Amino acid sequence: MGVPDTGRERALALDGLRAVAALLVIALHVGIYTGQVASSWLGIGQAGPLGPVISRFTVGVPIFFVLSGLLLYRPFADAARDGAPRPSTGRYLRHRAVRILPAYWLVALVALVWFGRDTLTAPVSALRTFLLLHIYGSDPIPAGLPQTWSLATEVSFYAVLPLLAAALHPLLRRGRTAVVLGVLGGVEAVTLLSVVLTHVPSAGPYPPAQLWLPEYAGYFAAGMALAVVAARTAEPPALARRPWLCWGVALGAYVLVSTPLTGSTLRYPTVGQALLEHALYLVVAVGLVVPLALGPARPERATPARLLSRPLPAWLGQISYGLFLWHMVVVEAWLRTTGERAGSADFLVLFPVTVVLSVGCAALSHYLVERPLRRLRGRTPVPRGRPSPRPAAT
């Protein structure tokens, strides 16, 4: 049985993993704003009892980035394999804009009206926020939108991908897979260099470049490498046939990244700690994705793919973009309504409240904004197993 063709059909297991990543991000931010996770960036002090586990839920972002690299590059890899022209760059960029911007603009408008009137009345700052350029300015990211730094980073990957795909296309058409994987390894080397440059003492804590694409390009490149392998693989590799082993390795890496080896969220990491953190996050993200992207298209027994393909996780994955966008608006609104300050709320209260309200907002966004616009652009999600001439939505 072949591997899932994520370039032409929706892989529900990957939707389920996206839901897991979104819940990790929500738990992390609720952990910070309830004082369970110390944050030197936000000036929130000592960690609570849940801190050692929750603080590394930042791995949700690398998971998202690896998935984006896999899903967005797979149609390009398939075209090269089939000797076909590359997918239209204009169409690709148009689809990305329709997928990302309207829902983001709605959330940004709500957040700025509710929490950031100063930003809304400053034309340059407001324009930077709405164009997802706010990580390149000196202004702080507006309240209700702090998590969108990673969306701005991802959008910069969207812009770079067609250029990288154009460079790799002739190599893949000639079957130079090893060379392509080497180029993608070079992208990872760029990330390692960026991590070094943003963590040397002279850079100071939290330099702006720490949020830019070079710092995270290696995660996207890993996803692209999985897309190349998947496009060239007729049968699942031996490792992908052992999904619980892959997930066990991912769990082991997560345990290691949660130890003092990678430093503490109380202070900005050293170069060595940051490099180790990046490497372990990469192992976690790739370990989780490999059996879903390269395993059997229809697994026959209890596997992570089967569990993540169940209706609830798959549905949460389909609305996960809204979960990501709305949850910090919910957190900020809760704190301002209750009068609690950041770092002092009750995690056991705020986390379920945030999840429930975010799911409601995300569902409304999905069905009233995102899904209708996807239909207008001529691309409706296709159930797994039914071919479509276009790549699956991400």
C-alpha positions as a Markdown table, in Angstrom:
| # | Residue | x | y | z |
|---|---|---|---|---|
| 1 | Met | 0.0 | 0.0 | 0.0 |
| 2 | Gly | 1.5 | 3.4 | -1.0 |
| 3 | Val | 2.1 | 6.4 | 1.1 |
| 4 | Pro | -0.5 | 9.2 | 1.4 |
| 5 | Asp | -0.6 | 11.6 | -1.6 |
| 6 | Thr | -0.9 | 14.8 | 0.4 |
| 7 | Gly | -0.4 | 16.8 | -2.8 |
| 8 | Arg | -3.8 | 15.6 | -4.2 |
| 9 | Glu | -5.9 | 14.5 | -1.2 |
| 10 | Arg | -6.6 | 15.6 | 2.3 |
| 11 | Ala | -4.7 | 13.5 | 4.9 |
| 12 | Leu | -6.9 | 13.5 | 8.0 |
| 13 | Ala | -4.1 | 12.3 | 10.2 |
| 14 | Leu | -2.1 | 15.5 | 9.4 |
| 15 | Asp | -5.2 | 17.5 | 10.2 |
| 16 | Gly | -5.3 | 15.7 | 13.6 |
| 17 | Leu | -1.6 | 16.5 | 14.2 |
| 18 | Arg | -2.3 | 20.1 | 13.3 |
| 19 | Ala | -5.0 | 20.1 | 16.0 |
| 20 | Val | -2.4 | 18.7 | 18.5 |
| 21 | Ala | 0.0 | 21.5 | 17.6 |
| 22 | Ala | -2.7 | 24.1 | 18.1 |
| 23 | Leu | -3.6 | 22.8 | 21.5 |
| 24 | Leu | 0.1 | 22.8 | 22.5 |
| 25 | Val | 0.4 | 26.4 | 21.5 |
| 26 | Ile | -2.8 | 27.3 | 23.4 |
| 27 | Ala | -1.6 | 25.5 | 26.6 |
| 28 | Leu | 1.8 | 27.2 | 26.4 |
| 29 | His | 0.3 | 30.7 | 26.2 |
| 30 | Val | -2.3 | 30.0 | 28.9 |
| 31 | Gly | 0.6 | 28.6 | 31.0 |
| 32 | Ile | 2.5 | 31.9 | 30.5 |
| 33 | Tyr | -0.4 | 34.1 | 31.3 |
| 34 | Thr | -1.3 | 32.1 | 34.4 |
| 35 | Gly | 2.2 | 32.0 | 35.8 |
| 36 | Gln | 2.8 | 28.3 | 35.2 |
| 37 | Val | 5.5 | 29.1 | 32.7 |
| 38 | Ala | 8.1 | 31.8 | 33.5 |
| 39 | Ser | 8.8 | 34.2 | 30.6 |
| 40 | Ser | 11.8 | 36.5 | 30.6 |
| 41 | Trp | 10.4 | 38.0 | 27.4 |
| 42 | Leu | 7.2 | 39.1 | 29.0 |
| 43 | Gly | 8.7 | 39.7 | 32.4 |
| 44 | Ile | 6.6 | 36.9 | 34.2 |
| 45 | Gly | 8.6 | 35.5 | 37.1 |
| 46 | Gln | 8.9 | 32.1 | 38.7 |
| 47 | Ala | 7.3 | 29.1 | 37.1 |
| 48 | Gly | 4.5 | 27.0 | 38.6 |
| 49 | Pro | 4.4 | 23.3 | 39.1 |
| 50 | Leu | 3.2 | 22.7 | 35.5 |
| 51 | Gly | 6.0 | 24.8 | 34.1 |
| 52 | Pro | 8.7 | 22.1 | 33.3 |
| 53 | Val | 6.2 | 20.3 | 30.9 |
| 54 | Ile | 4.2 | 23.2 | 29.5 |
| 55 | Ser | 7.2 | 25.5 | 28.8 |
| 56 | Arg | 8.4 | 23.3 | 25.9 |
| 57 | Phe | 5.0 | 23.2 | 24.2 |
| 58 | Thr | 6.6 | 25.8 | 22.0 |
| 59 | Val | 7.4 | 22.7 | 19.9 |
| 60 | Gly | 3.9 | 23.2 | 18.4 |
| 61 | Val | 5.4 | 25.9 | 16.2 |
| 62 | Pro | 8.1 | 23.7 | 14.6 |
| 63 | Ile | 5.3 | 21.1 | 14.1 |
| 64 | Phe | 3.3 | 23.6 | 12.1 |
| 65 | Phe | 6.4 | 24.7 | 10.1 |
| 66 | Val | 7.3 | 21.1 | 9.2 |
| 67 | Leu | 3.7 | 20.4 | 8.1 |
| 68 | Ser | 3.7 | 23.6 | 6.0 |
| 69 | Gly | 6.9 | 22.6 | 4.2 |
| 70 | Leu | 5.5 | 19.1 | 3.5 |
| 71 | Leu | 2.1 | 20.1 | 2.3 |
| 72 | Leu | 3.0 | 23.2 | 0.3 |
| 73 | Tyr | 6.0 | 21.7 | -1.5 |
| 74 | Arg | 4.4 | 18.3 | -2.2 |
| 75 | Pro | 2.6 | 19.6 | -5.4 |
| 76 | Phe | 5.9 | 21.0 | -6.7 |
| 77 | Ala | 7.7 | 17.7 | -5.9 |
| 78 | Asp | 4.9 | 15.7 | -7.6 |
| 79 | Ala | 5.1 | 17.9 | -10.8 |
| 80 | Ala | 8.9 | 17.4 | -11.0 |
| 81 | Arg | 8.4 | 13.6 | -10.6 |
| 82 | Asp | 5.8 | 13.5 | -13.3 |
| 83 | Gly | 7.8 | 15.7 | -15.7 |
| 84 | Ala | 5.1 | 18.3 | -15.6 |
| 85 | Pro | 5.5 | 22.1 | -15.3 |
| 86 | Arg | 5.7 | 23.7 | -11.9 |
| 87 | Pro | 2.4 | 24.8 | -10.4 |
| 88 | Ser | 1.5 | 28.4 | -11.2 |
| 89 | Thr | 3.3 | 30.8 | -8.9 |
| 90 | Gly | 0.5 | 33.3 | -9.3 |
| 91 | Arg | -2.2 | 30.8 | -8.4 |
| 92 | Tyr | -0.2 | 29.5 | -5.5 |
| 93 | Leu | 0.3 | 33.0 | -4.0 |
| 94 | Arg | -3.3 | 33.9 | -4.6 |
| 95 | His | -4.5 | 30.8 | -2.8 |
| 96 | Arg | -2.1 | 31.5 | 0.1 |
| 97 | Ala | -3.4 | 35.0 | 0.4 |
| 98 | Val | -7.1 | 34.0 | 0.4 |
| 99 | Arg | -6.3 | 31.2 | 2.9 |
| 100 | Ile | -4.4 | 33.4 | 5.4 |
| 101 | Leu | -5.3 | 37.0 | 5.1 |
| 102 | Pro | -9.1 | 37.4 | 5.5 |
| 103 | Ala | -9.4 | 35.5 | 8.8 |
| 104 | Tyr | -6.2 | 37.1 | 10.1 |
| 105 | Trp | -7.5 | 40.6 | 9.2 |
| 106 | Leu | -10.8 | 39.9 | 11.1 |
| 107 | Val | -8.9 | 38.8 | 14.2 |
| 108 | Ala | -6.4 | 41.7 | 13.9 |
| 109 | Leu | -9.2 | 44.2 | 13.6 |
| 110 | Val | -11.0 | 42.8 | 16.7 |
| 111 | Ala | -7.8 | 42.7 | 18.7 |
| 112 | Leu | -6.8 | 46.3 | 17.8 |
| 113 | Val | -10.3 | 47.7 | 18.4 |
| 114 | Trp | -10.5 | 45.9 | 21.7 |
| 115 | Phe | -7.0 | 46.1 | 23.1 |
| 116 | Gly | -4.8 | 48.3 | 20.8 |
| 117 | Arg | -6.4 | 51.5 | 19.8 |
| 118 | Asp | -3.0 | 53.3 | 19.9 |
| 119 | Thr | -1.8 | 50.9 | 17.2 |
| 120 | Leu | -5.0 | 51.2 | 15.2 |
| 121 | Thr | -4.7 | 55.0 | 15.1 |
| 122 | Ala | -1.0 | 54.9 | 14.1 |
| 123 | Pro | -1.1 | 54.3 | 10.3 |
| 124 | Val | 2.4 | 52.8 | 9.9 |
| 125 | Ser | 2.0 | 50.5 | 12.9 |
| 126 | Ala | -1.5 | 49.5 | 11.8 |
| 127 | Leu | -0.4 | 48.8 | 8.2 |
| 128 | Arg | 2.6 | 46.7 | 9.4 |
| 129 | Thr | 0.2 | 44.7 | 11.6 |
| 130 | Phe | -2.3 | 44.0 | 8.9 |
| 131 | Leu | 0.4 | 43.2 | 6.3 |
| 132 | Leu | 2.0 | 40.7 | 8.8 |
| 133 | Leu | 5.2 | 42.8 | 8.8 |
| 134 | His | 5.0 | 43.6 | 12.6 |
| 135 | Ile | 8.0 | 41.4 | 13.4 |
| 136 | Tyr | 10.2 | 43.7 | 11.4 |
| 137 | Gly | 9.4 | 46.9 | 13.3 |
| 138 | Ser | 10.5 | 48.2 | 16.7 |
| 139 | Asp | 6.9 | 48.5 | 18.0 |
| 140 | Pro | 5.7 | 45.7 | 20.3 |
| 141 | Ile | 3.3 | 43.1 | 18.8 |
| 142 | Pro | -0.2 | 44.3 | 19.8 |
| 143 | Ala | -2.1 | 42.7 | 22.6 |
| 144 | Gly | -4.3 | 39.8 | 21.4 |
| 145 | Leu | -1.8 | 39.1 | 18.6 |
| 146 | Pro | 1.5 | 38.1 | 20.2 |
| 147 | Gln | 1.4 | 34.6 | 18.7 |
| 148 | Thr | 1.1 | 35.9 | 15.2 |
| 149 | Trp | 4.9 | 36.5 | 15.0 |
| 150 | Ser | 5.0 | 32.9 | 13.8 |
| 151 | Leu | 2.4 | 33.6 | 11.1 |
| 152 | Ala | 4.5 | 36.5 | 9.9 |
| 153 | Thr | 7.5 | 34.1 | 9.7 |
| 154 | Glu | 5.4 | 31.5 | 7.9 |
| 155 | Val | 4.1 | 34.0 | 5.3 |
| 156 | Ser | 7.8 | 34.9 | 4.5 |
| 157 | Phe | 8.3 | 31.2 | 3.8 |
| 158 | Tyr | 5.3 | 31.3 | 1.4 |
| 159 | Ala | 7.0 | 34.1 | -0.5 |
| 160 | Val | 10.3 | 32.2 | -0.7 |
| 161 | Leu | 8.9 | 28.8 | -1.6 |
| 162 | Pro | 8.2 | 29.5 | -5.3 |
| 163 | Leu | 11.8 | 30.7 | -5.8 |
| 164 | Leu | 13.3 | 27.7 | -4.0 |
| 165 | Ala | 10.9 | 25.3 | -5.9 |
| 166 | Ala | 12.0 | 26.9 | -9.2 |
| 167 | Ala | 15.7 | 26.2 | -8.4 |
| 168 | Leu | 15.0 | 22.6 | -7.3 |
| 169 | His | 12.6 | 21.7 | -10.1 |
| 170 | Pro | 15.2 | 20.9 | -12.8 |
| 171 | Leu | 17.2 | 18.8 | -10.3 |
| 172 | Leu | 14.2 | 16.7 | -9.4 |
| 173 | Arg | 13.2 | 16.3 | -13.0 |
| 174 | Arg | 16.6 | 14.8 | -13.7 |
| 175 | Gly | 16.3 | 12.5 | -10.7 |
| 176 | Arg | 18.9 | 14.3 | -8.6 |
| 177 | Thr | 17.1 | 13.6 | -5.4 |
| 178 | Ala | 20.3 | 13.4 | -3.3 |
| 179 | Val | 21.4 | 16.9 | -4.5 |
| 180 | Val | 18.0 | 18.3 | -3.7 |
| 181 | Leu | 18.1 | 16.9 | -0.2 |
| 182 | Gly | 21.6 | 18.3 | 0.1 |
| 183 | Val | 20.3 | 21.8 | -0.8 |
| 184 | Leu | 17.6 | 21.5 | 1.8 |
| 185 | Gly | 20.3 | 20.5 | 4.2 |
| 186 | Gly | 22.0 | 23.7 | 3.3 |
| 187 | Val | 18.9 | 25.6 | 4.3 |
| 188 | Glu | 19.1 | 23.9 | 7.7 |
| 189 | Ala | 22.7 | 25.1 | 7.9 |
| 190 | Val | 21.4 | 28.7 | 7.4 |
| 191 | Thr | 19.1 | 28.2 | 10.4 |
| 192 | Leu | 22.0 | 26.9 | 12.5 |
| 193 | Leu | 24.0 | 30.0 | 11.6 |
| 194 | Ser | 21.1 | 32.3 | 12.4 |
| 195 | Val | 20.6 | 30.6 | 15.8 |
| 196 | Val | 24.3 | 31.2 | 16.6 |
| 197 | Leu | 24.1 | 34.9 | 15.5 |
| 198 | Thr | 21.0 | 35.6 | 17.5 |
| 199 | His | 22.3 | 34.0 | 20.7 |
| 200 | Val | 25.8 | 35.3 | 20.9 |
| 201 | Pro | 26.1 | 37.6 | 23.9 |
| 202 | Ser | 26.8 | 40.6 | 21.7 |
| 203 | Ala | 23.3 | 40.2 | 20.1 |
| 204 | Gly | 21.6 | 40.8 | 23.4 |
| 205 | Pro | 18.4 | 39.0 | 24.5 |
| 206 | Tyr | 15.6 | 38.6 | 22.0 |
| 207 | Pro | 17.0 | 40.5 | 19.0 |
| 208 | Pro | 14.4 | 41.1 | 16.3 |
| 209 | Ala | 16.1 | 38.7 | 13.9 |
| 210 | Gln | 15.2 | 35.8 | 16.3 |
| 211 | Leu | 11.7 | 36.0 | 14.8 |
| 212 | Trp | 12.7 | 36.1 | 11.1 |
| 213 | Leu | 12.6 | 33.2 | 8.6 |
| 214 | Pro | 16.3 | 32.2 | 8.7 |
| 215 | Glu | 15.9 | 31.2 | 12.4 |
| 216 | Tyr | 13.2 | 28.7 | 11.4 |
| 217 | Ala | 13.9 | 27.8 | 7.8 |
| 218 | Gly | 15.3 | 24.5 | 8.7 |
| 219 | Tyr | 11.9 | 23.3 | 9.9 |
| 220 | Phe | 10.3 | 24.2 | 6.6 |
| 221 | Ala | 13.2 | 22.5 | 4.8 |
| 222 | Ala | 12.7 | 19.3 | 6.8 |
| 223 | Gly | 9.0 | 19.3 | 5.6 |
| 224 | Met | 10.1 | 19.9 | 2.1 |
| 225 | Ala | 12.6 | 17.0 | 2.3 |
| 226 | Leu | 9.7 | 14.7 | 3.5 |
| 227 | Ala | 7.7 | 15.9 | 0.5 |
| 228 | Val | 10.5 | 14.9 | -1.8 |
| 229 | Val | 10.9 | 11.5 | -0.3 |
| 230 | Ala | 7.1 | 10.9 | -0.2 |
| 231 | Ala | 6.8 | 11.9 | -3.9 |
| 232 | Arg | 9.5 | 9.4 | -4.8 |
| 233 | Thr | 8.4 | 6.6 | -2.5 |
| 234 | Ala | 6.1 | 3.9 | -3.8 |
| 235 | Glu | 5.9 | 1.9 | -0.6 |
| 236 | Pro | 6.3 | 3.1 | 3.0 |
| 237 | Pro | 9.9 | 2.9 | 4.3 |
| 238 | Ala | 10.7 | 0.5 | 7.1 |
| 239 | Leu | 10.9 | 3.3 | 9.7 |
| 240 | Ala | 7.5 | 4.8 | 8.7 |
| 241 | Arg | 6.0 | 1.3 | 9.2 |
| 242 | Arg | 6.9 | 1.5 | 12.9 |
| 243 | Pro | 4.9 | 4.6 | 13.9 |
| 244 | Trp | 5.1 | 4.1 | 17.6 |
| 245 | Leu | 8.9 | 3.9 | 17.4 |
| 246 | Cys | 8.9 | 7.3 | 15.6 |
| 247 | Trp | 6.7 | 8.8 | 18.2 |
| 248 | Gly | 8.8 | 7.2 | 21.0 |
| 249 | Val | 11.9 | 8.9 | 19.6 |
| 250 | Ala | 9.9 | 12.2 | 19.4 |
| 251 | Leu | 8.8 | 11.7 | 23.1 |
| 252 | Gly | 12.4 | 11.1 | 24.1 |
| 253 | Ala | 13.6 | 14.2 | 22.4 |
| 254 | Tyr | 10.8 | 16.2 | 24.1 |
| 255 | Val | 11.9 | 14.9 | 27.5 |
| 256 | Leu | 15.4 | 16.0 | 26.8 |
| 257 | Val | 14.4 | 19.4 | 25.6 |
| 258 | Ser | 12.4 | 19.8 | 28.9 |
| 259 | Thr | 15.6 | 19.4 | 31.0 |
| 260 | Pro | 18.1 | 22.1 | 32.0 |
| 261 | Leu | 20.2 | 21.0 | 29.0 |
| 262 | Thr | 18.4 | 23.6 | 26.9 |
| 263 | Gly | 18.3 | 26.3 | 29.6 |
| 264 | Ser | 15.3 | 27.8 | 31.3 |
| 265 | Thr | 12.5 | 30.2 | 30.1 |
| 266 | Leu | 13.6 | 32.5 | 33.0 |
| 267 | Arg | 16.5 | 33.7 | 30.8 |
| 268 | Tyr | 17.5 | 33.9 | 27.2 |
| 269 | Pro | 19.4 | 30.8 | 26.2 |
| 270 | Thr | 23.1 | 30.6 | 25.3 |
| 271 | Val | 24.3 | 29.5 | 21.9 |
| 272 | Gly | 24.8 | 25.9 | 22.9 |
| 273 | Gln | 21.4 | 25.7 | 24.6 |
| 274 | Ala | 19.6 | 27.3 | 21.6 |
| 275 | Leu | 21.3 | 24.9 | 19.1 |
| 276 | Leu | 20.4 | 21.9 | 21.2 |
| 277 | Glu | 16.8 | 23.1 | 21.6 |
| 278 | His | 16.5 | 23.6 | 17.8 |
| 279 | Ala | 17.9 | 20.1 | 17.1 |
| 280 | Leu | 15.5 | 18.4 | 19.6 |
| 281 | Tyr | 12.5 | 20.3 | 18.4 |
| 282 | Leu | 13.4 | 19.2 | 14.9 |
| 283 | Val | 13.5 | 15.6 | 16.0 |
| 284 | Val | 10.2 | 15.9 | 17.8 |
| 285 | Ala | 8.4 | 17.5 | 14.8 |
| 286 | Val | 9.9 | 15.2 | 12.2 |
| 287 | Gly | 9.4 | 12.1 | 14.4 |
| 288 | Leu | 5.7 | 12.9 | 14.7 |
| 289 | Val | 5.2 | 13.7 | 11.0 |
| 290 | Val | 7.2 | 10.8 | 9.4 |
| 291 | Pro | 4.7 | 8.0 | 10.0 |
| 292 | Leu | 1.8 | 10.2 | 8.9 |
| 293 | Ala | 3.5 | 11.4 | 5.7 |
| 294 | Leu | 5.4 | 8.3 | 4.7 |
| 295 | Gly | 3.4 | 5.5 | 6.4 |
| 296 | Pro | 0.7 | 3.4 | 4.8 |
| 297 | Ala | -2.1 | 5.5 | 3.2 |
| 298 | Arg | -4.7 | 3.4 | 5.0 |
| 299 | Pro | -3.2 | 1.9 | 8.2 |
| 300 | Glu | -5.0 | -1.3 | 9.2 |
| 301 | Arg | -4.4 | -1.3 | 13.0 |
| 302 | Ala | -4.2 | 1.1 | 16.0 |
| 303 | Thr | -1.6 | 3.7 | 14.9 |
| 304 | Pro | -1.1 | 7.4 | 15.5 |
| 305 | Ala | -2.5 | 7.9 | 12.0 |
| 306 | Arg | -5.7 | 6.1 | 12.8 |
| 307 | Leu | -6.1 | 7.9 | 16.1 |
| 308 | Leu | -5.5 | 11.3 | 14.6 |
| 309 | Ser | -7.9 | 10.6 | 11.7 |
| 310 | Arg | -10.9 | 10.2 | 14.0 |
| 311 | Pro | -13.6 | 12.8 | 13.5 |
| 312 | Leu | -12.9 | 15.1 | 16.5 |
| 313 | Pro | -9.1 | 15.6 | 16.0 |
| 314 | Ala | -9.5 | 15.8 | 12.2 |
| 315 | Trp | -12.2 | 18.4 | 12.6 |
| 316 | Leu | -10.2 | 20.4 | 15.1 |
| 317 | Gly | -7.3 | 20.3 | 12.7 |
| 318 | Gln | -9.5 | 21.7 | 9.9 |
| 319 | Ile | -10.4 | 24.7 | 12.2 |
| 320 | Ser | -6.9 | 24.9 | 13.7 |
| 321 | Tyr | -6.0 | 28.1 | 12.0 |
| 322 | Gly | -8.8 | 29.8 | 13.8 |
| 323 | Leu | -7.8 | 28.2 | 17.1 |
| 324 | Phe | -4.3 | 29.7 | 16.6 |
| 325 | Leu | -5.7 | 33.1 | 15.6 |
| 326 | Trp | -8.4 | 33.6 | 18.3 |
| 327 | His | -7.0 | 32.1 | 21.4 |
| 328 | Met | -4.9 | 35.1 | 22.6 |
| 329 | Val | -7.9 | 37.4 | 22.0 |
| 330 | Val | -9.8 | 35.1 | 24.4 |
| 331 | Val | -7.0 | 35.1 | 26.9 |
| 332 | Glu | -6.7 | 38.9 | 26.9 |
| 333 | Ala | -10.4 | 39.4 | 27.1 |
| 334 | Trp | -10.7 | 37.0 | 30.1 |
| 335 | Leu | -7.9 | 38.8 | 31.9 |
| 336 | Arg | -9.4 | 42.3 | 31.3 |
| 337 | Thr | -12.9 | 41.1 | 32.2 |
| 338 | Thr | -11.9 | 39.4 | 35.4 |
| 339 | Gly | -9.3 | 42.0 | 36.4 |
| 340 | Glu | -6.6 | 39.4 | 36.7 |
| 341 | Arg | -3.1 | 40.4 | 35.7 |
| 342 | Ala | -0.9 | 38.3 | 33.4 |
| 343 | Gly | 0.9 | 35.6 | 35.4 |
| 344 | Ser | -1.7 | 35.3 | 38.1 |
| 345 | Ala | -4.8 | 33.6 | 36.6 |
| 346 | Asp | -5.8 | 30.0 | 37.4 |
| 347 | Phe | -4.6 | 27.6 | 34.7 |
| 348 | Leu | -7.3 | 25.0 | 35.5 |
| 349 | Val | -9.9 | 27.6 | 34.8 |
| 350 | Leu | -8.4 | 29.6 | 32.0 |
| 351 | Phe | -7.2 | 26.7 | 29.8 |
| 352 | Pro | -10.7 | 25.0 | 29.4 |
| 353 | Val | -12.3 | 28.4 | 29.0 |
| 354 | Thr | -9.8 | 29.4 | 26.3 |
| 355 | Val | -10.2 | 26.1 | 24.4 |
| 356 | Val | -14.0 | 26.2 | 24.4 |
| 357 | Leu | -14.3 | 29.8 | 23.4 |
| 358 | Ser | -11.5 | 29.5 | 20.8 |
| 359 | Val | -13.2 | 26.5 | 19.3 |
| 360 | Gly | -16.4 | 28.5 | 19.0 |
| 361 | Cys | -14.7 | 31.4 | 17.4 |
| 362 | Ala | -12.6 | 29.2 | 15.1 |
| 363 | Ala | -15.7 | 27.3 | 13.9 |
| 364 | Leu | -17.5 | 30.5 | 13.1 |
| 365 | Ser | -14.4 | 31.8 | 11.3 |
| 366 | His | -14.0 | 28.5 | 9.4 |
| 367 | Tyr | -17.6 | 28.2 | 8.2 |
| 368 | Leu | -18.4 | 31.9 | 7.7 |
| 369 | Val | -15.1 | 33.3 | 6.4 |
| 370 | Glu | -12.4 | 30.7 | 5.5 |
| 371 | Arg | -14.5 | 27.9 | 3.8 |
| 372 | Pro | -16.7 | 30.2 | 1.7 |
| 373 | Leu | -13.6 | 32.0 | 0.4 |
| 374 | Arg | -11.9 | 28.7 | -0.4 |
| 375 | Arg | -15.0 | 27.8 | -2.5 |
| 376 | Leu | -14.9 | 31.1 | -4.3 |
| 377 | Arg | -11.3 | 30.5 | -5.3 |
| 378 | Gly | -12.5 | 27.2 | -6.8 |
| 379 | Arg | -10.9 | 24.8 | -4.3 |
| 380 | Thr | -13.0 | 22.8 | -1.9 |
| 381 | Pro | -11.4 | 20.4 | 0.6 |
| 382 | Val | -11.6 | 16.8 | -0.8 |
| 383 | Pro | -12.2 | 13.8 | 1.5 |
| 384 | Arg | -9.2 | 11.4 | 1.7 |
| 385 | Gly | -9.0 | 8.9 | -1.0 |
| 386 | Arg | -10.8 | 11.0 | -3.7 |
| 387 | Pro | -8.4 | 12.6 | -6.2 |
| 388 | Ser | -8.3 | 16.3 | -6.8 |
| 389 | Pro | -6.2 | 18.2 | -9.3 |
| 390 | Arg | -5.1 | 20.7 | -6.6 |
| 391 | Pro | -3.1 | 20.4 | -3.4 |
| 392 | Ala | -4.9 | 19.9 | -0.1 |
| 393 | Ala | -5.7 | 23.0 | 2.0 |
| 394 | Thr | -3.3 | 23.9 | 4.7 |
